[in-house]
């Protein structure tokens, strides 16, 4: 990020579509998380039409949604960076390698905040599609949902074609239909996260899509005939 107002301090993480850097503001000395997009952008219109930018603008401010401070677009370089608040860690980092269970009160508090974040999203006509421990951020006792790169409008037309959500947290309707699913899939993911934050083990760690369905069957059982007939439609 070439911007005279911020200086990079370190790298937080990297993904297929973006890198996340820790930045310091030269204006106020505060630290931020900077999501640097790998995609090349041609215009400010293209930036403003980006689903992630639209979603964050619509959902902010909310106590359980990651705060977007600034959108920085360098027209010359075609680069885009989202300056967000800096959190301490994500849920995956919190439970990784941990042996002692988290206090029940803490789990209840975190899950309540996660449900509040999704209630806010769904009421605003957006569903996340990629709720997983890595995308749930915490700072002391505050939990915020982040990474809105996969989100969609609740009212957009089915079927949704592109690949969505990490396999272990994917609802059966995403696995068994060709894109016929809706906002309720987020709640399935919440259930998977709830199990994982309590036990420190993923609930359905499928190695492929067929194994994923098999693992769900092993625990929940075969769906009722009425449910299966819905999928056949």
C-alpha positions, 0 to 999 in steps of 0.5 A: 500500500503506497499511501502517505497516511499509513506505514506497514508494520507487519503481515497478518495473513494472506489468502487467494484474493488478498493479503492482510497487513498491520498498518500504522496511521501517521495521522493519529498513530493508531494501528489498523488491519489493511486488506490489500486486494490482489485483483486489479481495478479499473475504476472507482465505479468497479470498487464501489460495485464490489460486493464486499465494499457495499456490504461493509458500508451497509452493515457499519456501524454495528458492535459485532461487525468489523468496522471499515474505516477507509477505502483506498483506491490507487487509480494509477496502480489499479490497487485497492485496500480496505482499512479496517479496525485491528482485532487481537485474533480470530477464533481459530487462533484462540482455540488452536493448540488449547487444552483447557476448555473455554469458560462456559460464560465466555462461549455463551457471550461469543455465540450470542455476539455471533448470532447478533452479527448475523441477525443484523446482516440478514435483517439488512438483506445480506448473507455471509456464506463463509462463516468459519472460525478464521472469519470470526475476530475477537478483541478481549470480550468483543466478537466481530464478524469479518471477511465479507468477500463471499456475501450475497444479497438475500434477494438475489436470484437462485441458483448461486453458481460459484463455489462458496464457504469452506467445506467443513462449515457448508450446509447440506443444501449447498452440498446436495443442490446445484446452488439452491440455498439461502441465508439459513446456511449461515446458521448451519455454520454457526452450529459447526463453530459452536461445536468447535469452540466448545470441543476444539475439534471440527464437527464435520471435517470432510475430506471431500464433498461425498465424505462431508455428506457422509460425516453429516449422516453419521452424526445427524442421521438420514434426512426425513423423506420430506426433506429428501423430496425437497432436494430432488426438486 
